[in-house]
Amino acid sequence: MRTAAVLLLLVLCASAAGAQAPPLARRSGLPFEAFPGVEVVYTAIRNPRGPVQRAILTRPERSSGRRAAILFVPWLSCDSVESPKGAAPGIDELLQRVAAQMPYVLLRVDKPGVGDSEGVCRDTDLETEIDGSRAALAFLRTHPWVDPSRILIMGHSFAGAFLPLVAGDTPVAGYVVINSWVRSWFERLIEFERLRMERSKTPTGEVAERVAALIELYTGFLLERKTPAQVIKEKPSLARVWDDEPAHQYDRPAVFFHQLQAINASRAWSSVRVPTLAIWGEADFVMHRVDHERLVALVNGNAPGAARLLTVPGMDHGMTVPGGPNGRPQLPQGVVDEIRKFLSATLGPT
């Protein structure tokens, strides 16, 4: 019964809201998401570079009028933003709780090639992804559910750095940045590689040698815009520190990282003057505290007191802490409460 209601809403949305793209077939074979007390609409957004992307729009049931809205910009990996079989603890659960327990419109959009979206995620570049997020913001601003003056952008992991680039010249009410970065991608990546080796108990002397080799490899890959295979062909000794594919890393193409390295996140955040909550988990070795401190300082340099840093003891990159029921990781309730308070102060109670 609930699934049928979601399907009907999809059709109604496409006609009443002036959807930006033709409907998408359900490629995954999964059920549609459904939450008690939440209106869920599966629609689609056309990326200006071509692919039609799955968009999932939610609001409290029996809502009327225009409400504040949140655009969520996801992580680096080719994982879906939807959890039709139930949300895993961490960032997926946070998104579900924002949709089910908070009085806002929430828009999530799958990357090209992910879930029902057209395209091939593995071969999609970063500029196409960012254009998809800009199209999502434009969609929200014209949607009849949404008050366009009260839209906030939330990003997790690699996406948090470039949220101001998604907004561009479009005014937004605020930002929430979770476990992200603001230095150059090169700087962040070298620190991550060092921490990863230290956590794996690599001998200290070997860590220093491998970091030096990685600096050389990433100089060719990120700064000189070559593929890893091209760098290694020129300097075969660097093959010993490369454990990914010849023209991809983390299942994304080399050009994706060339574009990521070109982003000047510090410059982007140095023009932000709206309320910003930066959240960093103290057990996150993928992203680092210094980036969040710098982000907060950049915003507060423009508008004193507009940004603050929330550090969460024991929370990892995926937003979980140990010690939940049956020993499972769990999303810290305190983080949910802090986000709720920030959203209420920034967007208003509804």
C-alpha positions in Angstrom: 0.0 0.0 0.0 2.8 2.4 0.9 4.7 1.6 -2.3 1.6 2.3 -4.4 1.3 5.7 -2.7 4.9 6.6 -3.5 4.4 5.6 -7.2 1.3 7.8 -7.4 3.2 10.7 -5.9 5.9 10.3 -8.5 3.3 10.7 -11.3 1.6 13.7 -9.6 4.9 15.4 -9.0 6.0 15.1 -12.6 2.9 16.8 -13.8 2.2 19.4 -11.0 5.7 20.5 -10.2 7.0 20.8 -13.8 9.7 18.1 -13.4 13.0 19.0 -15.1 13.4 15.6 -16.9 11.4 12.6 -18.1 10.6 9.9 -15.6 13.3 7.3 -14.9 12.7 3.5 -14.9 13.5 1.7 -11.6 16.7 0.0 -12.6 17.8 -1.4 -9.3 14.8 -3.6 -8.7 14.6 -2.3 -5.2 11.5 -1.1 -3.4 10.9 2.6 -3.1 11.8 4.3 0.2 8.9 4.9 2.6 8.8 6.5 6.1 5.9 6.8 8.4 4.5 10.4 8.3 6.6 11.4 5.3 5.6 12.2 1.8 8.2 10.6 -0.6 8.4 11.6 -4.3 10.7 9.9 -6.8 11.4 12.3 -9.6 14.3 13.2 -12.0 16.6 16.1 -12.8 18.3 16.6 -16.1 22.0 17.4 -15.7 23.0 20.1 -18.2 25.7 17.8 -19.4 23.2 15.2 -20.5 22.4 12.5 -18.0 19.0 12.3 -16.2 19.5 11.8 -12.5 17.2 10.2 -9.9 16.0 12.7 -7.4 14.2 11.8 -4.1 12.1 14.6 -2.5 10.6 14.3 0.9 8.5 16.4 3.3 6.3 15.8 6.3 2.9 14.3 5.4 -0.1 16.7 5.1 2.3 19.7 4.7 1.0 22.8 3.0 2.6 25.9 1.8 6.3 26.5 1.1 8.8 25.2 3.6 12.5 25.5 4.2 14.6 22.9 2.3 17.9 21.0 2.4 19.9 19.9 -0.6 22.2 17.0 0.3 25.4 16.7 -1.8 26.9 13.2 -1.4 30.3 11.6 -1.0 33.0 10.6 -3.5 32.0 6.9 -4.0 29.4 5.6 -6.4 27.0 4.7 -3.6 23.3 5.6 -3.7 21.8 8.3 -1.5 18.7 6.2 -0.9 18.2 3.3 1.6 15.0 1.5 0.5 15.8 -1.5 2.7 16.5 0.6 5.8 19.4 3.0 6.6 22.7 1.8 7.9 24.0 3.6 11.0 25.8 6.8 10.3 25.3 9.2 7.4 22.5 7.1 5.8 20.6 7.1 9.1 21.1 10.8 9.5 19.5 11.5 6.1 16.6 9.2 7.0 16.1 11.0 10.3 16.3 14.5 8.7 13.5 13.3 6.3 11.4 11.5 8.9 11.9 13.6 12.1 12.5 17.2 11.0 10.0 19.6 9.4 11.9 20.3 6.2 11.9 19.4 2.5 14.9 17.2 1.8 16.3 16.6 -1.7 18.8 13.9 -2.5 20.1 13.2 -6.0 22.0 10.1 -7.1 25.1 10.6 -9.1 25.1 9.8 -12.9 25.2 6.0 -13.2 24.1 5.4 -9.6 20.8 3.8 -8.7 18.2 4.7 -11.4 20.3 7.6 -12.8 21.6 7.5 -16.4 25.3 7.3 -17.1 28.3 5.5 -15.8 29.5 6.7 -12.4 33.0 5.2 -12.9 33.6 7.3 -15.9 31.8 10.5 -14.8 34.0 13.6 -14.1 33.7 15.9 -11.2 32.5 18.9 -13.2 29.5 16.8 -14.4 28.7 15.9 -10.8 28.8 19.5 -9.6 26.6 20.6 -12.5 24.1 18.0 -11.4 24.1 19.4 -7.9 23.6 22.9 -9.4 20.6 21.6 -11.4 19.2 20.1 -8.2 19.5 23.5 -6.4 17.7 25.2 -9.3 15.0 22.5 -9.2 14.5 23.1 -5.4 14.2 26.9 -5.9 11.3 26.5 -8.3 9.5 23.7 -6.6 6.1 24.6 -5.1 6.9 22.9 -1.8 9.9 25.1 -1.2 10.6 28.6 0.1 13.5 29.6 -2.1 14.8 32.1 0.5 15.3 29.2 3.0 17.5 26.6 1.3 20.5 25.1 3.1 23.1 22.9 1.4 24.5 19.9 3.4 27.6 17.9 2.2 29.4 14.9 3.6 33.0 13.8 2.9 34.7 15.1 -0.2 31.6 17.1 -1.3 31.7 19.5 1.7 34.7 21.4 0.3 32.9 22.7 -2.8 29.4 23.4 -1.5 29.9 27.2 -2.2 30.7 26.3 -5.8 27.4 24.4 -6.0 25.6 27.6 -4.8 27.6 29.9 -7.0 25.8 33.2 -7.2 22.6 31.7 -5.9 21.9 32.9 -2.3 21.5 30.1 0.2 20.6 30.3 3.9 23.5 28.2 5.3 25.7 25.2 5.1 26.3 22.0 7.0 29.7 20.4 6.3 30.4 16.9 7.7 33.9 15.3 7.8 35.3 17.2 4.8 38.4 19.2 3.7 39.4 22.7 2.6 43.1 22.5 1.8 44.2 21.3 -1.6 43.2 17.7 -2.4 47.0 17.0 -2.8 47.7 18.2 0.8 44.8 16.3 2.2 45.7 13.1 0.3 49.3 13.0 1.4 48.3 13.3 5.1 45.6 10.6 4.6 48.2 8.2 3.1 50.6 8.8 6.0 47.9 8.2 8.6 46.7 5.1 6.7 50.2 3.6 6.9 50.6 4.5 10.5 47.3 2.8 11.4 48.4 -0.3 9.5 51.5 -0.5 11.7 53.9 0.2 8.8 57.4 0.7 10.2 58.2 4.4 10.8 61.2 4.5 8.5 59.2 2.8 5.7 56.4 5.3 6.2 58.8 8.2 5.5 60.1 6.5 2.4 56.7 5.7 1.0 55.3 9.2 1.7 58.2 10.7 -0.3 57.4 8.3 -3.2 53.7 9.2 -2.9 54.5 12.9 -3.1 56.4 12.2 -6.3 53.6 10.1 -7.7 50.8 12.5 -6.8 52.8 15.4 -8.2 52.6 13.7 -11.6 49.0 12.5 -11.1 47.3 15.6 -9.6 49.5 18.6 -10.3 50.8 17.5 -13.8 47.4 16.0 -14.7 48.7 12.6 -15.8 47.1 9.2 -15.3 48.8 7.0 -12.6 49.9 4.6 -15.5 51.6 7.5 -17.2 53.4 8.6 -14.1 54.6 5.0 -13.4 55.7 4.5 -17.0 58.0 7.6 -16.6 59.1 6.5 -13.1 58.8 2.7 -12.7 60.1 2.8 -9.1 56.8 4.5 -8.1 54.8 1.4 -8.9 55.5 0.0 -5.5 53.4 2.7 -3.8 50.4 2.6 -6.2 47.7 0.0 -5.3 44.9 1.2 -7.5 44.1 1.1 -11.2 46.1 2.5 -14.2 43.6 5.3 -15.0 41.2 5.3 -12.0 41.4 5.8 -8.2 38.6 4.8 -5.8 36.7 3.7 -8.9 36.7 7.3 -10.3 38.6 8.4 -13.5 41.8 10.3 -13.4 40.2 13.5 -14.8 37.9 13.5 -11.8 40.9 14.0 -9.5 42.5 16.5 -11.8 39.4 18.6 -11.5 39.2 18.0 -7.8 42.8 19.2 -7.4 42.0 22.4 -9.3 39.3 23.4 -6.8 40.4 26.2 -4.5 38.2 25.4 -1.6 39.8 28.0 0.6 38.9 30.7 -1.9 35.4 29.4 -2.2 34.8 29.5 1.6 36.5 32.8 2.0 33.4 34.5 0.4 30.8 32.7 2.5 28.9 34.9 5.1 26.0 32.7 6.0 25.6 30.4 9.0 27.8 27.3 8.7 28.1 24.3 10.9 31.3 22.2 10.4 31.2 18.8 12.0 34.3 16.6 12.4 34.5 13.2 14.1 37.7 12.7 16.2 38.1 9.1 15.0 38.0 10.2 11.3 41.4 9.7 9.8 40.1 10.2 6.2 39.5 13.9 6.8 41.2 16.1 9.3 40.5 18.6 12.1 42.7 21.3 10.6 40.5 21.6 7.5 37.4 22.2 9.6 39.2 24.7 11.8 40.3 26.6 8.7 36.9 26.5 7.1 35.3 28.0 10.2 38.0 30.7 10.4 37.5 31.6 6.8 33.7 32.1 7.2 34.1 33.9 10.5 36.6 36.2 8.9 33.8 37.5 6.7 31.0 37.3 9.3 32.2 36.9 12.9 30.3 34.1 14.7 28.6 32.8 11.6 30.4 29.5 11.6 31.3 27.0 14.4 33.0 23.7 14.7 31.4 20.7 16.3 33.9 18.0 17.2 32.5 14.6 18.1 34.5 12.2 20.3 34.8 8.7 18.8 32.9 9.4 15.6 34.5 8.0 12.4 34.3 9.2 8.8 30.9 7.5 8.2 29.4 9.2 11.3 29.3 6.2 13.6 30.7 5.6 17.1 31.2 2.2 18.7 29.1 0.8 21.5 25.6 0.7 20.1 23.0 -2.1 20.7 24.5 -5.5 20.3 27.9 -3.9 19.9 27.0 -2.3 16.5 28.2 1.1 15.5 25.7 3.9 15.9 25.0 7.4 14.9 25.6 9.7 17.9 22.3 11.2 19.1 24.2 14.3 20.1 25.1 15.0 16.5 21.5 14.7 15.4 20.4 17.1 18.2 23.1 19.7 17.2 22.1 19.5 13.6 18.4 19.9 14.5 19.2 23.0 16.6 21.3 24.5 13.9 18.7 23.9 11.2 16.0 25.4 13.4 18.1 28.5 14.1 19.1 28.9 10.5 15.9 27.9 8.6 13.2 28.4 11.2 11.0 25.8 12.9 9.2 24.8 9.6 
